[in-house]
Amino acid sequence: MRKLLIVFLVIIASIFAFSGCSNGGNQTIEVGMEMSKFMDMLNGKSADAVEAVEHFAANKEIENSEFTMYDFQDPRVTARDSDCYTLEVRVKVTIRVYEVCWDDRKIVKIELIEIK
């Protein structure tokens, strides 16, 4: 019984130790106003993604991207490089990671980076 308790405590400690490592621990990422509004529009339905992309897309190619086919939940920015953000969104049991780039307050690129 004691060994089981020790194993359980080690597992719990590991979970707490690694839970803050997703974007550099306590690192705060500054998110621009447009990106924040874009993420707020992703409310869990693919129709919301279509509306968000149509509102912010710089061109029709971006409006017709595969990004609009999914029911996104829990969008969050995990990194920023100048005008490009790394956006993680939950789709059912997976996490889809996108690079979203902006120019002149419009999205000029949405590219799938990975699926976790």
C-alpha positions in Angstrom: 0.0 0.0 0.0 2.8 2.4 0.8 4.5 1.8 -2.5 1.2 2.5 -4.3 0.9 5.8 -2.4 4.5 6.8 -3.3 3.9 6.0 -7.0 0.7 8.0 -6.9 2.4 11.0 -5.3 5.2 10.9 -7.9 2.7 10.9 -10.7 0.8 13.9 -9.2 4.1 15.8 -8.6 5.1 15.1 -12.2 1.8 16.5 -13.5 2.2 19.7 -11.5 5.8 20.1 -12.5 5.1 19.8 -16.3 1.8 21.6 -16.4 3.4 25.1 -16.6 5.8 24.3 -19.4 3.7 24.8 -22.5 4.7 28.3 -23.3 7.8 28.8 -21.3 6.3 28.5 -17.8 4.9 31.8 -16.6 6.0 33.7 -19.8 3.3 36.2 -20.9 2.8 36.5 -24.6 1.5 39.9 -25.8 -1.4 39.3 -28.2 -2.5 42.1 -30.5 -6.1 43.4 -30.5 -7.0 41.8 -33.9 -5.6 38.4 -32.9 -7.5 38.6 -29.6 -10.8 39.5 -31.4 -10.1 36.6 -33.9 -9.7 34.1 -31.1 -12.8 35.4 -29.4 -14.8 34.6 -32.5 -13.8 30.9 -32.4 -16.7 29.7 -30.3 -16.7 26.0 -31.0 -18.5 25.7 -34.4 -17.0 25.7 -37.9 -19.4 28.4 -38.8 -17.7 30.6 -36.2 -14.3 29.9 -37.8 -15.7 30.8 -41.2 -17.1 34.1 -39.9 -13.8 34.9 -38.1 -11.7 34.2 -41.2 -14.0 36.1 -43.5 -13.8 39.1 -41.2 -10.0 39.2 -40.9 -8.7 37.5 -44.1 -6.6 39.6 -46.5 -7.7 37.5 -49.5 -10.1 34.7 -50.7 -7.3 32.1 -50.6 -7.2 32.4 -46.8 -11.0 32.5 -46.6 -11.1 29.1 -48.3 -8.4 27.5 -46.2 -9.0 24.2 -44.3 -8.9 26.2 -41.1 -12.7 26.9 -41.6 -13.6 23.2 -41.5 -13.3 22.5 -37.8 -15.1 23.2 -34.5 -12.4 24.9 -32.6 -12.4 25.2 -28.8 -10.0 26.8 -26.3 -7.9 28.9 -28.6 -4.6 30.1 -27.1 -1.5 31.7 -28.3 1.7 29.8 -27.3 4.3 31.9 -29.1 4.7 35.1 -31.1 7.3 36.1 -33.7 6.8 39.7 -34.8 3.4 39.6 -36.6 3.0 35.8 -36.6 1.4 33.9 -33.8 1.5 30.2 -32.9 -2.2 29.3 -32.2 -3.3 26.1 -30.5 -6.9 25.1 -30.7 -8.7 22.0 -29.5 -10.7 19.9 -32.0 -12.4 17.1 -30.2 -9.5 15.0 -28.7 -6.7 16.6 -30.7 -4.8 19.9 -30.6 -4.2 21.6 -33.9 -1.4 24.1 -34.1 -1.4 26.9 -36.6 0.8 29.8 -37.6 -1.3 32.9 -38.1 0.4 35.9 -39.6 -0.9 39.4 -39.9 -0.2 42.5 -42.0 -2.1 45.7 -41.9 -4.7 44.3 -39.4 -5.6 41.4 -41.8 -4.6 37.7 -41.8 -2.2 37.0 -44.6 -1.3 33.4 -43.6 -2.9 30.5 -41.8 -0.8 27.4 -41.9 -1.2 24.1 -40.1 2.0 23.3 -38.2 1.2 20.1 -36.4 -1.6 18.0 -34.9 -1.0 16.8 -31.4 
